[in-house]
Amino acid sequence: MPWWISETWNWFWYYRRGKIKFNVWDFGDTYNAMACNGETTVWNCYGSTPEAAKEMALVKLNLALKEESKERELVNQSDGFAHYHDK
């Protein structure tokens, strides 16, 4: 499936309505979750159950949204990557 179909689907069903999209993966004895609200994404949120992993992802997403953005300066840009330093 092309990436733009997935992005359009996510925008239509999740982000447009202000919802949060969760993905949970089973790693045997633990679960890993990812949460995205369309602008900010957090990953590597572990839990012993799928619900605990989703709750951890929600907490980390709330912390990321509350965090004040720091002023940064561009140091280097190559191969499509940009490197910044905090001022």
C-alpha positions as a Markdown table, in Angstrom:
| # | Residue | x | y | z |
|---|---|---|---|---|
| 1 | Met | 0.0 | 0.0 | 0.0 |
| 2 | Pro | 1.4 | 3.4 | -0.9 |
| 3 | Trp | 2.3 | 5.6 | 2.1 |
| 4 | Trp | -0.1 | 8.4 | 1.1 |
| 5 | Ile | -3.1 | 6.0 | 1.4 |
| 6 | Ser | -2.1 | 5.2 | 5.0 |
| 7 | Glu | -1.5 | 8.9 | 5.8 |
| 8 | Thr | -4.9 | 9.9 | 4.3 |
| 9 | Trp | -6.7 | 7.2 | 6.2 |
| 10 | Asn | -5.0 | 8.1 | 9.5 |
| 11 | Trp | -5.9 | 11.8 | 9.0 |
| 12 | Phe | -9.5 | 11.1 | 8.1 |
| 13 | Trp | -10.2 | 8.6 | 10.9 |
| 14 | Tyr | -7.9 | 9.8 | 13.7 |
| 15 | Tyr | -6.2 | 13.2 | 13.5 |
| 16 | Arg | -9.1 | 15.2 | 12.0 |
| 17 | Arg | -11.3 | 14.3 | 14.9 |
| 18 | Gly | -8.6 | 15.0 | 17.5 |
| 19 | Lys | -8.2 | 11.4 | 18.4 |
| 20 | Ile | -4.9 | 9.6 | 19.2 |
| 21 | Lys | -3.8 | 6.6 | 17.2 |
| 22 | Phe | -2.2 | 3.8 | 19.2 |
| 23 | Asn | -0.2 | 0.9 | 17.8 |
| 24 | Val | 0.7 | -2.0 | 20.2 |
| 25 | Trp | 3.1 | -4.8 | 19.5 |
| 26 | Asp | 3.5 | -8.0 | 21.4 |
| 27 | Phe | 7.2 | -8.9 | 22.2 |
| 28 | Gly | 6.5 | -12.1 | 24.0 |
| 29 | Asp | 6.6 | -11.2 | 27.7 |
| 30 | Thr | 6.1 | -7.5 | 27.2 |
| 31 | Tyr | 4.2 | -5.1 | 25.0 |
| 32 | Asn | 5.5 | -2.0 | 23.1 |
| 33 | Ala | 3.1 | 0.9 | 22.2 |
| 34 | Met | 3.3 | 3.9 | 20.0 |
| 35 | Ala | 0.9 | 6.9 | 20.2 |
| 36 | Cys | 0.5 | 9.7 | 17.6 |
| 37 | Asn | -1.8 | 12.7 | 17.5 |
| 38 | Gly | -0.9 | 13.8 | 14.0 |
| 39 | Glu | 1.8 | 16.2 | 15.1 |
| 40 | Thr | 3.7 | 14.5 | 17.8 |
| 41 | Thr | 4.6 | 10.8 | 18.1 |
| 42 | Val | 6.0 | 8.8 | 21.0 |
| 43 | Trp | 7.3 | 5.3 | 20.9 |
| 44 | Asn | 9.1 | 2.7 | 23.0 |
| 45 | Cys | 6.4 | 2.7 | 25.7 |
| 46 | Tyr | 6.6 | -0.7 | 27.4 |
| 47 | Gly | 4.1 | -2.4 | 29.6 |
| 48 | Ser | 3.3 | -5.9 | 30.9 |
| 49 | Thr | -0.2 | -5.7 | 29.3 |
| 50 | Pro | -1.5 | -4.0 | 26.2 |
| 51 | Glu | -3.5 | -1.6 | 28.4 |
| 52 | Ala | -0.4 | -0.7 | 30.5 |
| 53 | Ala | 1.6 | 0.0 | 27.3 |
| 54 | Lys | -1.1 | 2.2 | 25.9 |
| 55 | Glu | -1.4 | 4.1 | 29.2 |
| 56 | Met | 2.4 | 4.6 | 29.2 |
| 57 | Ala | 2.2 | 5.9 | 25.6 |
| 58 | Leu | -0.6 | 8.4 | 26.6 |
| 59 | Val | 1.4 | 9.6 | 29.6 |
| 60 | Lys | 4.6 | 10.1 | 27.5 |
| 61 | Leu | 2.5 | 11.9 | 24.8 |
| 62 | Asn | 1.0 | 14.3 | 27.3 |
| 63 | Leu | 4.5 | 15.0 | 28.7 |
| 64 | Ala | 5.8 | 15.7 | 25.2 |
| 65 | Leu | 3.0 | 18.0 | 24.5 |
| 66 | Lys | 3.5 | 20.0 | 27.7 |
| 67 | Glu | 7.2 | 20.2 | 27.3 |
| 68 | Glu | 8.3 | 23.7 | 26.3 |
| 69 | Ser | 10.0 | 23.9 | 22.9 |
| 70 | Lys | 13.6 | 25.0 | 23.2 |
| 71 | Glu | 15.2 | 27.5 | 20.8 |
| 72 | Arg | 17.5 | 25.6 | 18.4 |
| 73 | Glu | 20.0 | 26.5 | 15.8 |
| 74 | Leu | 20.7 | 24.5 | 12.6 |
| 75 | Val | 24.2 | 23.0 | 12.6 |
| 76 | Asn | 24.4 | 20.7 | 9.6 |
| 77 | Gln | 22.0 | 19.5 | 6.9 |
| 78 | Ser | 22.9 | 16.6 | 4.6 |
| 79 | Asp | 21.2 | 13.6 | 3.1 |
| 80 | Gly | 17.8 | 14.8 | 4.1 |
| 81 | Phe | 18.8 | 15.0 | 7.8 |
| 82 | Ala | 19.1 | 18.1 | 9.9 |
| 83 | His | 21.2 | 18.4 | 13.0 |
| 84 | Tyr | 20.3 | 21.0 | 15.6 |
| 85 | His | 21.9 | 22.3 | 18.9 |
| 86 | Asp | 19.9 | 23.7 | 21.7 |
| 87 | Lys | 20.8 | 27.4 | 22.4 |
